[in-house]
Amino acid sequence: MSGEKAINEMTFEEALKKLEILVEKMEKEELPLEESLKYFEEGMELAGHCRKLLSEAEYKLEMMLKNGEKVDFEQFDDQ
Amino acid sequence: MYFQKKQSSLFTEPLVYTVSQVNHYLKSLMLKDRLLQDVRVMGEVSNFKLHKPSGHMYFTLKDGEGVLRCVFFRSKNQVLQFTPEEGMKVVARGNISLYERSGYCQLYVEEMEQEGMGALFVAFEQLKEKLRQEGIFAPEKKKALPRFPRRVGLITSPSGAAIRDFITTVQRRFPCLRILIYPVAVQGKEAPLQIINALKQLDAAGDLDVIVVARGGGSLEELWSFNDEALARTIYEIDTPVVSAVGHETDFTIADFAADCRASTPTAAAELVVPEKKELLKLIDTAESRLRGALKGSLKTRKLVLYRLTSSTAMIYPREKINQGYQRVDELWQRMARLMEYKLKLKQAAIKNLTSNLEAMSPLKVMSRGFSFVIDESRRLVGSAGKLEKGQLVKVVFRDGNADCLVQAVRKRKPADILDFNDGE
């Protein structure tokens, strides 16, 4: 499993997909103890990474002007 | 005098009908007449009244010479694309019947549209068919929406309801992404071109995961800019997936067909494009608990296996194992003992046998018959006279004792003359 990207470089989609695969494996296959421990650890790390990505992503509202310039768009923020 | 010639009173004639019977009959005549059912009537709207609580519309249609009363019940008029006004030329489809209570006939309207709308509809259908033939709407060409967009483009009017609905819904569901708004006119002649440029510019930027083209509800004319052919082609050609959210639930524009995904309203578009943060967190939590469950499960099965092994009788009762060992040993011991005994007996028998033989051959037995034997200085048995020499000291052993003797003479004799003691050579 370590062939692919390191977990902290993964995008949200990749991490969540990997996590889903690991859970599937853990539940379906008869894994040797060491491997299921390894998968478990990796799964927990992936879950942590996903949560981090969600909490860090910031919300931004911009408007593009005709000339392609971007400005902040606050019209609704005060509501 | 005053009394006139007796007339035959109408009342006394055999067939006299009541008003309601007459009206009822007129109504049935109308209902039976195919021409008056599902008929299309063109005319100018006047005396338009929207009855407040019930939502029913009452008006008359008129042309130069006549007037036709109409009723447009709420259940049917809800989908009306426009609000009828005095003098508006319309075409109404419905059934003509008699309103018995007031005795006048009336058009019960099922559907109504503004005159001249027909032309727009035809144009719409033709364009739709043309683009469909070209495969602009081909489902397999539709691009999938990203499951977790990071950056969303929104092409809409900066002041409309659409922008507010979309943004508030996104803020509620998933306040962790960036929205880039491209303000455009959403109706009028320049709208299509503005939207096209917006699409191209945002697509060129290339960093958007999805672009939403949104507009609030409006009349057919107001939504018409979204039936623009060039707009449909642009939507089809650009790489970024496009979600169209134009008009109400029931409005379908060409842009909707060309888009990668159609949302019925701007709010629906937001729900389609953006996942719910708490749903995602829940997804992660469940994954984690399933992981834990799976691990616990596998550990449990292993413990079970271990328990089963350790609880096997051999482990639980080593004593018993040992006892079994003891028993085994005893058994073997007994067998051995028996064997030994048997062997011993054999040996004893053999020994007895041997001893009896030995005894039989034993000199003592011979001596007991009066014989004695001679041994030399080193106690070796002298078995032959030839071994003796004159003057040799020997010992003679008798059954009851022994004696020292000196050899005075030695004589060799054959067995027969063994007792011949004469010295005569």
Interface residues (C-beta under 8 A of the other chain):
Chain A: F12 E13 L16 L19 E20 L22 V23 M26 E27 L31 L33 S36 L37 Y39 F40 G43 M44 A47 C50 R51 L54 S55 E56 A57 E58 Y59 K60 L61 E62 M63 M64 G68 K70 F73 Q75 F76 Q79
Chain B: P146 R147 F148 R150 P158 I163 R164 I167 T168 Q171 P175 C176 L177 R178 I179 L180 I181 Y182 P183 Q201 L202 A205 K277 L280 L281 L283 I284 A287 E288 R290 L291 R292 G293 A294 L295 S298 L299 R302
